[in-house]
Amino acid sequence: MPLMKTPPSSPSPKKTSRSMVASDTGNEDYGNISCSTRPRKTSQNDGLNNGMADIIKIIADLKAEQNERLDSLQATIDGIRKQNDGIIQSVEHLSNEYKELKNKLEDMEKDRRDNLEYIKLLENKIDHLEKSQKCTSVEIRNIPPNRKESKQDLLNLVNKIGTTINLPIPTEGIRDLYRINTKTEDNKPIIVDFTSVITKERVLEHSKKFNNQHKNNKLNSTHLHISGPSKN
């Protein structure tokens, strides 16, 4: 037969006893209850208040320090902005100067090309004039120059040559005549530019004819009545 275990009895709750004192005061009964109260913890509250005050002070100090740093940072940013504005203005000024300089260089390059073309045109004209002049001019050498020699003196020499070769040369047939500068002062050739190629060819033809007829005394300075040794 199985054995049954008897459960333990549950403890009865403790009852708090309150001392109650009844007293008769007149017609009504009042129950005087005597309660014991704990003393307030003033020291803990004061410490908590002091801690809160310290925290508030620390927060205020941090806030003031943060505001000071923000003000300093803002001042630095403002300074950088002003500096950047100055840099931007300088860059814009340099950019404008660069554009002006570039435009000037382009204008100078255009002028240089135009000048080169003009110089080439002048060179062609000079070359053409030189060729034209050579076609109508002759060179007379070995005639020493005078100290005060004029174009009239040169014209007289050409007329003497024309008389010698039996070919009168009119003044109207001569466009210009001059001496060429050389390193040797005593021998500066005379250039005679005639007005036509025909006149030039006639002068050369008569000169050759005279030299062929006077092989022993070809055309020289003595025929022009110039003192000194004869020069052909």
mmCIF file of the C-alpha atoms, coordinates in Angstrom:
data_MODEL
# 
_entry.id   MODEL 
# 
loop_
_atom_site.group_PDB 
_atom_site.id 
_atom_site.type_symbol 
_atom_site.label_atom_id 
_atom_site.label_alt_id 
_atom_site.label_comp_id 
_atom_site.label_asym_id 
_atom_site.label_entity_id 
_atom_site.label_seq_id 
_atom_site.pdbx_PDB_ins_code 
_atom_site.Cartn_x 
_atom_site.Cartn_y 
_atom_site.Cartn_z 
_atom_site.occupancy 
_atom_site.B_iso_or_equiv 
_atom_site.pdbx_formal_charge 
_atom_site.auth_seq_id 
_atom_site.auth_comp_id 
_atom_site.auth_asym_id 
_atom_site.auth_atom_id 
_atom_site.pdbx_PDB_model_num 
ATOM 1   C CA . MET A 1 1   ? 0.000   0.000   0.000    1.00 0.00 ? 1   MET A CA 1 
ATOM 2   C CA . PRO A 1 2   ? 1.548   3.317   -1.018   1.00 0.00 ? 2   PRO A CA 1 
ATOM 3   C CA . LEU A 1 3   ? 2.451   5.859   1.528    1.00 0.00 ? 3   LEU A CA 1 
ATOM 4   C CA . MET A 1 4   ? 1.069   9.390   1.241    1.00 0.00 ? 4   MET A CA 1 
ATOM 5   C CA . LYS A 1 5   ? 3.236   12.302  2.383    1.00 0.00 ? 5   LYS A CA 1 
ATOM 6   C CA . THR A 1 6   ? 1.440   14.887  4.323    1.00 0.00 ? 6   THR A CA 1 
ATOM 7   C CA . PRO A 1 7   ? 2.163   18.425  2.932    1.00 0.00 ? 7   PRO A CA 1 
ATOM 8   C CA . PRO A 1 8   ? 3.755   20.846  5.351    1.00 0.00 ? 8   PRO A CA 1 
ATOM 9   C CA . SER A 1 9   ? 1.547   23.353  6.914    1.00 0.00 ? 9   SER A CA 1 
ATOM 10  C CA . SER A 1 10  ? 1.925   26.908  5.483    1.00 0.00 ? 10  SER A CA 1 
ATOM 11  C CA . PRO A 1 11  ? 3.137   29.465  7.955    1.00 0.00 ? 11  PRO A CA 1 
ATOM 12  C CA . SER A 1 12  ? 0.555   31.919  9.080    1.00 0.00 ? 12  SER A CA 1 
ATOM 13  C CA . PRO A 1 13  ? 1.230   35.552  8.134    1.00 0.00 ? 13  PRO A CA 1 
ATOM 14  C CA . LYS A 1 14  ? 2.613   37.719  10.787   1.00 0.00 ? 14  LYS A CA 1 
ATOM 15  C CA . LYS A 1 15  ? 0.329   40.408  12.011   1.00 0.00 ? 15  LYS A CA 1 
ATOM 16  C CA . THR A 1 16  ? 1.687   43.749  12.789   1.00 0.00 ? 16  THR A CA 1 
ATOM 17  C CA . SER A 1 17  ? 0.470   44.939  16.067   1.00 0.00 ? 17  SER A CA 1 
ATOM 18  C CA . ARG A 1 18  ? -0.363  48.498  16.619   1.00 0.00 ? 18  ARG A CA 1 
ATOM 19  C CA . SER A 1 19  ? -0.793  49.833  20.052   1.00 0.00 ? 19  SER A CA 1 
ATOM 20  C CA . MET A 1 20  ? -4.014  51.589  20.226   1.00 0.00 ? 20  MET A CA 1 
ATOM 21  C CA . VAL A 1 21  ? -4.982  53.685  23.185   1.00 0.00 ? 21  VAL A CA 1 
ATOM 22  C CA . ALA A 1 22  ? -8.594  54.609  23.642   1.00 0.00 ? 22  ALA A CA 1 
ATOM 23  C CA . SER A 1 23  ? -9.563  57.611  25.636   1.00 0.00 ? 23  SER A CA 1 
ATOM 24  C CA . ASP A 1 24  ? -12.811 59.133  26.357   1.00 0.00 ? 24  ASP A CA 1 
ATOM 25  C CA . THR A 1 25  ? -13.056 62.751  25.410   1.00 0.00 ? 25  THR A CA 1 
ATOM 26  C CA . GLY A 1 26  ? -16.553 63.866  25.562   1.00 0.00 ? 26  GLY A CA 1 
ATOM 27  C CA . ASN A 1 27  ? -19.126 61.980  23.605   1.00 0.00 ? 27  ASN A CA 1 
ATOM 28  C CA . GLU A 1 28  ? -16.860 60.794  20.719   1.00 0.00 ? 28  GLU A CA 1 
ATOM 29  C CA . ASP A 1 29  ? -14.135 58.217  20.732   1.00 0.00 ? 29  ASP A CA 1 
ATOM 30  C CA . TYR A 1 30  ? -10.944 58.932  18.809   1.00 0.00 ? 30  TYR A CA 1 
ATOM 31  C CA . GLY A 1 31  ? -8.297  56.428  18.122   1.00 0.00 ? 31  GLY A CA 1 
ATOM 32  C CA . ASN A 1 32  ? -4.861  57.799  18.838   1.00 0.00 ? 32  ASN A CA 1 
ATOM 33  C CA . ILE A 1 33  ? -2.399  56.150  16.558   1.00 0.00 ? 33  ILE A CA 1 
ATOM 34  C CA . SER A 1 34  ? 1.252   56.422  17.436   1.00 0.00 ? 34  SER A CA 1 
ATOM 35  C CA . CYS A 1 35  ? 3.513   56.002  14.276   1.00 0.00 ? 35  CYS A CA 1 
ATOM 36  C CA . SER A 1 36  ? 7.262   55.965  14.313   1.00 0.00 ? 36  SER A CA 1 
ATOM 37  C CA . THR A 1 37  ? 8.842   58.059  11.366   1.00 0.00 ? 37  THR A CA 1 
ATOM 38  C CA . ARG A 1 38  ? 12.343  57.740  9.928    1.00 0.00 ? 38  ARG A CA 1 
ATOM 39  C CA . PRO A 1 39  ? 14.656  60.764  10.006   1.00 0.00 ? 39  PRO A CA 1 
ATOM 40  C CA . ARG A 1 40  ? 15.212  62.625  6.633    1.00 0.00 ? 40  ARG A CA 1 
ATOM 41  C CA . LYS A 1 41  ? 18.530  62.085  4.853    1.00 0.00 ? 41  LYS A CA 1 
ATOM 42  C CA . THR A 1 42  ? 19.567  65.742  4.500    1.00 0.00 ? 42  THR A CA 1 
ATOM 43  C CA . SER A 1 43  ? 23.236  64.974  3.892    1.00 0.00 ? 43  SER A CA 1 
ATOM 44  C CA . GLN A 1 44  ? 22.479  62.908  0.772    1.00 0.00 ? 44  GLN A CA 1 
ATOM 45  C CA . ASN A 1 45  ? 20.166  65.586  -0.640   1.00 0.00 ? 45  ASN A CA 1 
ATOM 46  C CA . ASP A 1 46  ? 22.778  68.273  -0.091   1.00 0.00 ? 46  ASP A CA 1 
ATOM 47  C CA . GLY A 1 47  ? 25.412  66.160  -1.848   1.00 0.00 ? 47  GLY A CA 1 
ATOM 48  C CA . LEU A 1 48  ? 23.055  65.565  -4.763   1.00 0.00 ? 48  LEU A CA 1 
ATOM 49  C CA . ASN A 1 49  ? 22.330  69.279  -5.057   1.00 0.00 ? 49  ASN A CA 1 
ATOM 50  C CA . ASN A 1 50  ? 26.031  70.094  -4.957   1.00 0.00 ? 50  ASN A CA 1 
ATOM 51  C CA . GLY A 1 51  ? 26.715  67.481  -7.655   1.00 0.00 ? 51  GLY A CA 1 
ATOM 52  C CA . MET A 1 52  ? 24.001  68.916  -9.874   1.00 0.00 ? 52  MET A CA 1 
ATOM 53  C CA . ALA A 1 53  ? 25.429  72.406  -9.399   1.00 0.00 ? 53  ALA A CA 1 
ATOM 54  C CA . ASP A 1 54  ? 28.888  71.160  -10.373  1.00 0.00 ? 54  ASP A CA 1 
ATOM 55  C CA . ILE A 1 55  ? 27.489  69.454  -13.465  1.00 0.00 ? 55  ILE A CA 1 
ATOM 56  C CA . ILE A 1 56  ? 25.605  72.602  -14.460  1.00 0.00 ? 56  ILE A CA 1 
ATOM 57  C CA . LYS A 1 57  ? 28.770  74.656  -13.969  1.00 0.00 ? 57  LYS A CA 1 
ATOM 58  C CA . ILE A 1 58  ? 30.814  72.208  -16.067  1.00 0.00 ? 58  ILE A CA 1 
ATOM 59  C CA . ILE A 1 59  ? 28.184  72.298  -18.810  1.00 0.00 ? 59  ILE A CA 1 
ATOM 60  C CA . ALA A 1 60  ? 28.144  76.099  -18.710  1.00 0.00 ? 60  ALA A CA 1 
ATOM 61  C CA . ASP A 1 61  ? 31.951  76.210  -18.890  1.00 0.00 ? 61  ASP A CA 1 
ATOM 62  C CA . LEU A 1 62  ? 31.952  73.761  -21.818  1.00 0.00 ? 62  LEU A CA 1 
ATOM 63  C CA . LYS A 1 63  ? 29.287  75.808  -23.560  1.00 0.00 ? 63  LYS A CA 1 
ATOM 64  C CA . ALA A 1 64  ? 31.260  79.020  -23.057  1.00 0.00 ? 64  ALA A CA 1 
ATOM 65  C CA . GLU A 1 65  ? 34.442  77.341  -24.294  1.00 0.00 ? 65  GLU A CA 1 
ATOM 66  C CA . GLN A 1 66  ? 32.572  75.922  -27.283  1.00 0.00 ? 66  GLN A CA 1 
ATOM 67  C CA . ASN A 1 67  ? 31.100  79.339  -28.090  1.00 0.00 ? 67  ASN A CA 1 
ATOM 68  C CA . GLU A 1 68  ? 34.561  80.874  -27.848  1.00 0.00 ? 68  GLU A CA 1 
ATOM 69  C CA . ARG A 1 69  ? 35.955  78.246  -30.208  1.00 0.00 ? 69  ARG A CA 1 
ATOM 70  C CA . LEU A 1 70  ? 33.051  78.762  -32.590  1.00 0.00 ? 70  LEU A CA 1 
ATOM 71  C CA . ASP A 1 71  ? 33.650  82.517  -32.557  1.00 0.00 ? 71  ASP A CA 1 
ATOM 72  C CA . SER A 1 72  ? 37.345  81.956  -33.239  1.00 0.00 ? 72  SER A CA 1 
ATOM 73  C CA . LEU A 1 73  ? 36.508  79.494  -36.013  1.00 0.00 ? 73  LEU A CA 1 
ATOM 74  C CA . GLN A 1 74  ? 34.016  81.936  -37.523  1.00 0.00 ? 74  GLN A CA 1 
ATOM 75  C CA . ALA A 1 75  ? 36.625  84.707  -37.431  1.00 0.00 ? 75  ALA A CA 1 
ATOM 76  C CA . THR A 1 76  ? 39.113  82.381  -39.148  1.00 0.00 ? 76  THR A CA 1 
ATOM 77  C CA . ILE A 1 77  ? 36.531  81.472  -41.790  1.00 0.00 ? 77  ILE A CA 1 
ATOM 78  C CA . ASP A 1 78  ? 35.767  85.156  -42.380  1.00 0.00 ? 78  ASP A CA 1 
ATOM 79  C CA . GLY A 1 79  ? 39.480  85.854  -42.776  1.00 0.00 ? 79  GLY A CA 1 
ATOM 80  C CA . ILE A 1 80  ? 39.826  82.981  -45.245  1.00 0.00 ? 80  ILE A CA 1 
ATOM 81  C CA . ARG A 1 81  ? 36.820  84.284  -47.183  1.00 0.00 ? 81  ARG A CA 1 
ATOM 82  C CA . LYS A 1 82  ? 38.355  87.746  -47.408  1.00 0.00 ? 82  LYS A CA 1 
ATOM 83  C CA . GLN A 1 83  ? 41.654  86.215  -48.471  1.00 0.00 ? 83  GLN A CA 1 
ATOM 84  C CA . ASN A 1 84  ? 39.866  84.110  -51.090  1.00 0.00 ? 84  ASN A CA 1 
ATOM 85  C CA . ASP A 1 85  ? 38.057  87.211  -52.344  1.00 0.00 ? 85  ASP A CA 1 
ATOM 86  C CA . GLY A 1 86  ? 41.423  88.941  -52.725  1.00 0.00 ? 86  GLY A CA 1 
ATOM 87  C CA . ILE A 1 87  ? 42.852  85.917  -54.539  1.00 0.00 ? 87  ILE A CA 1 
ATOM 88  C CA . ILE A 1 88  ? 39.837  85.807  -56.856  1.00 0.00 ? 88  ILE A CA 1 
ATOM 89  C CA . GLN A 1 89  ? 40.248  89.500  -57.665  1.00 0.00 ? 89  GLN A CA 1 
ATOM 90  C CA . SER A 1 90  ? 43.964  88.992  -58.322  1.00 0.00 ? 90  SER A CA 1 
ATOM 91  C CA . VAL A 1 91  ? 43.257  86.013  -60.572  1.00 0.00 ? 91  VAL A CA 1 
ATOM 92  C CA . GLU A 1 92  ? 40.624  87.980  -62.481  1.00 0.00 ? 92  GLU A CA 1 
ATOM 93  C CA . HIS A 1 93  ? 43.062  90.887  -62.868  1.00 0.00 ? 93  HIS A CA 1 
ATOM 94  C CA . LEU A 1 94  ? 45.795  88.553  -64.123  1.00 0.00 ? 94  LEU A CA 1 
ATOM 95  C CA . SER A 1 95  ? 43.305  86.887  -66.449  1.00 0.00 ? 95  SER A CA 1 
ATOM 96  C CA . ASN A 1 96  ? 42.334  90.257  -67.927  1.00 0.00 ? 96  ASN A CA 1 
ATOM 97  C CA . GLU A 1 97  ? 45.985  91.221  -68.346  1.00 0.00 ? 97  GLU A CA 1 
ATOM 98  C CA . TYR A 1 98  ? 46.661  87.867  -70.014  1.00 0.00 ? 98  TYR A CA 1 
ATOM 99  C CA . LYS A 1 99  ? 43.792  88.436  -72.439  1.00 0.00 ? 99  LYS A CA 1 
ATOM 100 C CA . GLU A 1 100 ? 45.071  91.937  -73.249  1.00 0.00 ? 100 GLU A CA 1 
ATOM 101 C CA . LEU A 1 101 ? 48.612  90.626  -73.734  1.00 0.00 ? 101 LEU A CA 1 
ATOM 102 C CA . LYS A 1 102 ? 47.318  87.792  -75.912  1.00 0.00 ? 102 LYS A CA 1 
ATOM 103 C CA . ASN A 1 103 ? 45.374  90.248  -78.063  1.00 0.00 ? 103 ASN A CA 1 
ATOM 104 C CA . LYS A 1 104 ? 48.453  92.467  -78.386  1.00 0.00 ? 104 LYS A CA 1 
ATOM 105 C CA . LEU A 1 105 ? 50.594  89.490  -79.386  1.00 0.00 ? 105 LEU A CA 1 
ATOM 106 C CA . GLU A 1 106 ? 48.015  88.453  -81.960  1.00 0.00 ? 106 GLU A CA 1 
ATOM 107 C CA . ASP A 1 107 ? 47.966  91.997  -83.350  1.00 0.00 ? 107 ASP A CA 1 
ATOM 108 C CA . MET A 1 108 ? 51.767  92.077  -83.419  1.00 0.00 ? 108 MET A CA 1 
ATOM 109 C CA . GLU A 1 109 ? 51.860  88.721  -85.187  1.00 0.00 ? 109 GLU A CA 1 
ATOM 110 C CA . LYS A 1 110 ? 49.376  89.998  -87.762  1.00 0.00 ? 110 LYS A CA 1 
ATOM 111 C CA . ASP A 1 111 ? 51.445  93.163  -88.247  1.00 0.00 ? 111 ASP A CA 1 
ATOM 112 C CA . ARG A 1 112 ? 54.575  91.037  -88.611  1.00 0.00 ? 112 ARG A CA 1 
ATOM 113 C CA . ARG A 1 113 ? 52.963  88.925  -91.335  1.00 0.00 ? 113 ARG A CA 1 
ATOM 114 C CA . ASP A 1 114 ? 51.729  92.047  -93.093  1.00 0.00 ? 114 ASP A CA 1 
ATOM 115 C CA . ASN A 1 115 ? 55.197  93.595  -92.860  1.00 0.00 ? 115 ASN A CA 1 
ATOM 116 C CA . LEU A 1 116 ? 56.800  90.449  -94.256  1.00 0.00 ? 116 LEU A CA 1 
ATOM 117 C CA . GLU A 1 117 ? 54.421  90.497  -97.185  1.00 0.00 ? 117 GLU A CA 1 
ATOM 118 C CA . TYR A 1 118 ? 55.101  94.192  -97.741  1.00 0.00 ? 118 TYR A CA 1 
ATOM 119 C CA . ILE A 1 119 ? 58.872  93.639  -97.504  1.00 0.00 ? 119 ILE A CA 1 
ATOM 120 C CA . LYS A 1 120 ? 58.600  90.827  -100.016 1.00 0.00 ? 120 LYS A CA 1 
ATOM 121 C CA . LEU A 1 121 ? 56.640  93.106  -102.330 1.00 0.00 ? 121 LEU A CA 1 
ATOM 122 C CA . LEU A 1 122 ? 59.281  95.833  -101.977 1.00 0.00 ? 122 LEU A CA 1 
ATOM 123 C CA . GLU A 1 123 ? 62.062  93.338  -102.618 1.00 0.00 ? 123 GLU A CA 1 
ATOM 124 C CA . ASN A 1 124 ? 60.327  92.236  -105.798 1.00 0.00 ? 124 ASN A CA 1 
ATOM 125 C CA . LYS A 1 125 ? 59.939  95.845  -106.888 1.00 0.00 ? 125 LYS A CA 1 
ATOM 126 C CA . ILE A 1 126 ? 63.593  96.590  -106.115 1.00 0.00 ? 126 ILE A CA 1 
ATOM 127 C CA . ASP A 1 127 ? 64.675  93.492  -107.973 1.00 0.00 ? 127 ASP A CA 1 
ATOM 128 C CA . HIS A 1 128 ? 62.564  94.527  -110.925 1.00 0.00 ? 128 HIS A CA 1 
ATOM 129 C CA . LEU A 1 129 ? 63.992  98.057  -110.809 1.00 0.00 ? 129 LEU A CA 1 
ATOM 130 C CA . GLU A 1 130 ? 67.527  96.728  -110.591 1.00 0.00 ? 130 GLU A CA 1 
ATOM 131 C CA . LYS A 1 131 ? 66.945  94.498  -113.568 1.00 0.00 ? 131 LYS A CA 1 
ATOM 132 C CA . SER A 1 132 ? 65.370  97.354  -115.458 1.00 0.00 ? 132 SER A CA 1 
ATOM 133 C CA . GLN A 1 133 ? 68.231  99.620  -114.507 1.00 0.00 ? 133 GLN A CA 1 
ATOM 134 C CA . LYS A 1 134 ? 70.797  97.079  -115.586 1.00 0.00 ? 134 LYS A CA 1 
ATOM 135 C CA . CYS A 1 135 ? 69.060  96.863  -118.912 1.00 0.00 ? 135 CYS A CA 1 
ATOM 136 C CA . THR A 1 136 ? 69.601  100.583 -119.517 1.00 0.00 ? 136 THR A CA 1 
ATOM 137 C CA . SER A 1 137 ? 72.775  101.332 -117.542 1.00 0.00 ? 137 SER A CA 1 
ATOM 138 C CA . VAL A 1 138 ? 76.507  100.975 -118.119 1.00 0.00 ? 138 VAL A CA 1 
ATOM 139 C CA . GLU A 1 139 ? 79.419  101.004 -115.699 1.00 0.00 ? 139 GLU A CA 1 
ATOM 140 C CA . ILE A 1 140 ? 82.491  103.141 -116.357 1.00 0.00 ? 140 ILE A CA 1 
ATOM 141 C CA . ARG A 1 141 ? 85.616  102.186 -114.404 1.00 0.00 ? 141 ARG A CA 1 
ATOM 142 C CA . ASN A 1 142 ? 89.143  103.454 -113.799 1.00 0.00 ? 142 ASN A CA 1 
ATOM 143 C CA . ILE A 1 143 ? 88.219  107.137 -113.682 1.00 0.00 ? 143 ILE A CA 1 
ATOM 144 C CA . PRO A 1 144 ? 89.548  108.641 -110.432 1.00 0.00 ? 144 PRO A CA 1 
ATOM 145 C CA . PRO A 1 145 ? 87.064  110.890 -108.623 1.00 0.00 ? 145 PRO A CA 1 
ATOM 146 C CA . ASN A 1 146 ? 87.603  114.551 -107.822 1.00 0.00 ? 146 ASN A CA 1 
ATOM 147 C CA . ARG A 1 147 ? 87.289  115.850 -104.283 1.00 0.00 ? 147 ARG A CA 1 
ATOM 148 C CA . LYS A 1 148 ? 84.359  118.118 -105.078 1.00 0.00 ? 148 LYS A CA 1 
ATOM 149 C CA . GLU A 1 149 ? 82.736  116.180 -107.851 1.00 0.00 ? 149 GLU A CA 1 
ATOM 150 C CA . SER A 1 150 ? 79.188  117.015 -108.946 1.00 0.00 ? 150 SER A CA 1 
ATOM 151 C CA . LYS A 1 151 ? 76.722  115.396 -111.314 1.00 0.00 ? 151 LYS A CA 1 
ATOM 152 C CA . GLN A 1 152 ? 77.623  118.022 -113.891 1.00 0.00 ? 152 GLN A CA 1 
ATOM 153 C CA . ASP A 1 153 ? 81.250  116.876 -113.729 1.00 0.00 ? 153 ASP A CA 1 
ATOM 154 C CA . LEU A 1 154 ? 80.112  113.300 -114.330 1.00 0.00 ? 154 LEU A CA 1 
ATOM 155 C CA . LEU A 1 155 ? 77.893  114.474 -117.182 1.00 0.00 ? 155 LEU A CA 1 
ATOM 156 C CA . ASN A 1 156 ? 80.864  116.241 -118.776 1.00 0.00 ? 156 ASN A CA 1 
ATOM 157 C CA . LEU A 1 157 ? 82.887  113.017 -118.581 1.00 0.00 ? 157 LEU A CA 1 
ATOM 158 C CA . VAL A 1 158 ? 80.103  111.086 -120.323 1.00 0.00 ? 158 VAL A CA 1 
ATOM 159 C CA . ASN A 1 159 ? 79.906  113.747 -123.048 1.00 0.00 ? 159 ASN A CA 1 
ATOM 160 C CA . LYS A 1 160 ? 83.684  113.465 -123.598 1.00 0.00 ? 160 LYS A CA 1 
ATOM 161 C CA . ILE A 1 161 ? 83.325  109.708 -123.930 1.00 0.00 ? 161 ILE A CA 1 
ATOM 162 C CA . GLY A 1 162 ? 80.553  110.208 -126.496 1.00 0.00 ? 162 GLY A CA 1 
ATOM 163 C CA . THR A 1 163 ? 82.735  112.637 -128.442 1.00 0.00 ? 163 THR A CA 1 
ATOM 164 C CA . THR A 1 164 ? 85.669  110.191 -128.330 1.00 0.00 ? 164 THR A CA 1 
ATOM 165 C CA . ILE A 1 165 ? 83.648  107.237 -129.653 1.00 0.00 ? 165 ILE A CA 1 
ATOM 166 C CA . ASN A 1 166 ? 81.949  109.497 -132.203 1.00 0.00 ? 166 ASN A CA 1 
ATOM 167 C CA . LEU A 1 167 ? 78.499  109.220 -130.625 1.00 0.00 ? 167 LEU A CA 1 
ATOM 168 C CA . PRO A 1 168 ? 77.044  112.431 -129.214 1.00 0.00 ? 168 PRO A CA 1 
ATOM 169 C CA . ILE A 1 169 ? 75.093  111.626 -126.032 1.00 0.00 ? 169 ILE A CA 1 
ATOM 170 C CA . PRO A 1 170 ? 72.365  114.205 -125.344 1.00 0.00 ? 170 PRO A CA 1 
ATOM 171 C CA . THR A 1 171 ? 71.565  115.126 -121.783 1.00 0.00 ? 171 THR A CA 1 
ATOM 172 C CA . GLU A 1 172 ? 67.960  114.075 -122.365 1.00 0.00 ? 172 GLU A CA 1 
ATOM 173 C CA . GLY A 1 173 ? 69.166  110.544 -123.066 1.00 0.00 ? 173 GLY A CA 1 
ATOM 174 C CA . ILE A 1 174 ? 70.568  110.146 -119.532 1.00 0.00 ? 174 ILE A CA 1 
ATOM 175 C CA . ARG A 1 175 ? 68.159  109.345 -116.712 1.00 0.00 ? 175 ARG A CA 1 
ATOM 176 C CA . ASP A 1 176 ? 70.749  109.410 -113.919 1.00 0.00 ? 176 ASP A CA 1 
ATOM 177 C CA . LEU A 1 177 ? 74.455  108.981 -113.231 1.00 0.00 ? 177 LEU A CA 1 
ATOM 178 C CA . TYR A 1 178 ? 76.377  108.490 -109.970 1.00 0.00 ? 178 TYR A CA 1 
ATOM 179 C CA . ARG A 1 179 ? 79.392  106.811 -108.424 1.00 0.00 ? 179 ARG A CA 1 
ATOM 180 C CA . ILE A 1 180 ? 79.279  103.585 -106.414 1.00 0.00 ? 180 ILE A CA 1 
ATOM 181 C CA . ASN A 1 181 ? 80.899  103.623 -102.977 1.00 0.00 ? 181 ASN A CA 1 
ATOM 182 C CA . THR A 1 182 ? 83.699  101.085 -102.647 1.00 0.00 ? 182 THR A CA 1 
ATOM 183 C CA . LYS A 1 183 ? 86.505  100.367 -100.212 1.00 0.00 ? 183 LYS A CA 1 
ATOM 184 C CA . THR A 1 184 ? 89.008  101.918 -102.620 1.00 0.00 ? 184 THR A CA 1 
ATOM 185 C CA . GLU A 1 185 ? 88.585  105.680 -102.644 1.00 0.00 ? 185 GLU A CA 1 
ATOM 186 C CA . ASP A 1 186 ? 90.622  106.145 -105.845 1.00 0.00 ? 186 ASP A CA 1 
ATOM 187 C CA . ASN A 1 187 ? 88.488  103.816 -107.919 1.00 0.00 ? 187 ASN A CA 1 
ATOM 188 C CA . LYS A 1 188 ? 84.744  104.315 -107.632 1.00 0.00 ? 188 LYS A CA 1 
ATOM 189 C CA . PRO A 1 189 ? 82.880  103.182 -110.760 1.00 0.00 ? 189 PRO A CA 1 
ATOM 190 C CA . ILE A 1 190 ? 80.447  105.536 -112.467 1.00 0.00 ? 190 ILE A CA 1 
ATOM 191 C CA . ILE A 1 191 ? 76.969  104.224 -113.255 1.00 0.00 ? 191 ILE A CA 1 
ATOM 192 C CA . VAL A 1 192 ? 75.232  105.859 -116.215 1.00 0.00 ? 192 VAL A CA 1 
ATOM 193 C CA . ASP A 1 193 ? 71.535  105.062 -116.505 1.00 0.00 ? 193 ASP A CA 1 
ATOM 194 C CA . PHE A 1 194 ? 70.191  105.856 -119.969 1.00 0.00 ? 194 PHE A CA 1 
ATOM 195 C CA . THR A 1 195 ? 66.573  106.502 -120.792 1.00 0.00 ? 195 THR A CA 1 
ATOM 196 C CA . SER A 1 196 ? 66.366  103.564 -123.187 1.00 0.00 ? 196 SER A CA 1 
ATOM 197 C CA . VAL A 1 197 ? 68.013  100.259 -123.938 1.00 0.00 ? 197 VAL A CA 1 
ATOM 198 C CA . ILE A 1 198 ? 68.681  101.457 -127.484 1.00 0.00 ? 198 ILE A CA 1 
ATOM 199 C CA . THR A 1 199 ? 70.880  104.311 -126.265 1.00 0.00 ? 199 THR A CA 1 
ATOM 200 C CA . LYS A 1 200 ? 72.818  101.934 -124.031 1.00 0.00 ? 200 LYS A CA 1 
ATOM 201 C CA . GLU A 1 201 ? 73.394  99.451  -126.864 1.00 0.00 ? 201 GLU A CA 1 
ATOM 202 C CA . ARG A 1 202 ? 74.541  102.221 -129.207 1.00 0.00 ? 202 ARG A CA 1 
ATOM 203 C CA . VAL A 1 203 ? 77.084  103.437 -126.632 1.00 0.00 ? 203 VAL A CA 1 
ATOM 204 C CA . LEU A 1 204 ? 78.452  99.906  -126.156 1.00 0.00 ? 204 LEU A CA 1 
ATOM 205 C CA . GLU A 1 205 ? 78.539  99.314  -129.891 1.00 0.00 ? 205 GLU A CA 1 
ATOM 206 C CA . HIS A 1 206 ? 80.499  102.513 -130.615 1.00 0.00 ? 206 HIS A CA 1 
ATOM 207 C CA . SER A 1 207 ? 82.873  101.775 -127.723 1.00 0.00 ? 207 SER A CA 1 
ATOM 208 C CA . LYS A 1 208 ? 83.702  98.341  -129.138 1.00 0.00 ? 208 LYS A CA 1 
ATOM 209 C CA . LYS A 1 209 ? 84.115  99.830  -132.586 1.00 0.00 ? 209 LYS A CA 1 
ATOM 210 C CA . PHE A 1 210 ? 86.519  102.465 -131.230 1.00 0.00 ? 210 PHE A CA 1 
ATOM 211 C CA . ASN A 1 211 ? 88.599  99.836  -129.405 1.00 0.00 ? 211 ASN A CA 1 
ATOM 212 C CA . ASN A 1 212 ? 88.746  97.667  -132.509 1.00 0.00 ? 212 ASN A CA 1 
ATOM 213 C CA . GLN A 1 213 ? 89.942  100.626 -134.539 1.00 0.00 ? 213 GLN A CA 1 
ATOM 214 C CA . HIS A 1 214 ? 92.498  101.641 -131.892 1.00 0.00 ? 214 HIS A CA 1 
ATOM 215 C CA . LYS A 1 215 ? 93.834  98.359  -130.603 1.00 0.00 ? 215 LYS A CA 1 
ATOM 216 C CA . ASN A 1 216 ? 97.058  99.992  -129.473 1.00 0.00 ? 216 ASN A CA 1 
ATOM 217 C CA . ASN A 1 217 ? 95.290  102.867 -127.778 1.00 0.00 ? 217 ASN A CA 1 
ATOM 218 C CA . LYS A 1 218 ? 91.947  101.666 -126.560 1.00 0.00 ? 218 LYS A CA 1 
ATOM 219 C CA . LEU A 1 219 ? 89.528  103.930 -124.757 1.00 0.00 ? 219 LEU A CA 1 
ATOM 220 C CA . ASN A 1 220 ? 91.221  105.126 -121.567 1.00 0.00 ? 220 ASN A CA 1 
ATOM 221 C CA . SER A 1 221 ? 91.479  108.070 -119.179 1.00 0.00 ? 221 SER A CA 1 
ATOM 222 C CA . THR A 1 222 ? 93.859  110.028 -121.450 1.00 0.00 ? 222 THR A CA 1 
ATOM 223 C CA . HIS A 1 223 ? 91.088  110.385 -124.038 1.00 0.00 ? 223 HIS A CA 1 
ATOM 224 C CA . LEU A 1 224 ? 89.136  112.240 -121.366 1.00 0.00 ? 224 LEU A CA 1 
ATOM 225 C CA . HIS A 1 225 ? 92.097  114.547 -120.666 1.00 0.00 ? 225 HIS A CA 1 
ATOM 226 C CA . ILE A 1 226 ? 92.589  113.154 -117.161 1.00 0.00 ? 226 ILE A CA 1 
ATOM 227 C CA . SER A 1 227 ? 96.110  113.548 -115.837 1.00 0.00 ? 227 SER A CA 1 
ATOM 228 C CA . GLY A 1 228 ? 98.019  110.517 -114.647 1.00 0.00 ? 228 GLY A CA 1 
ATOM 229 C CA . PRO A 1 229 ? 98.723  107.082 -116.077 1.00 0.00 ? 229 PRO A CA 1 
ATOM 230 C CA . SER A 1 230 ? 96.253  105.868 -118.645 1.00 0.00 ? 230 SER A CA 1 
ATOM 231 C CA . LYS A 1 231 ? 93.603  103.459 -117.439 1.00 0.00 ? 231 LYS A CA 1 
ATOM 232 C CA . ASN A 1 232 ? 91.357  101.436 -119.703 1.00 0.00 ? 232 ASN A CA 1 
# 
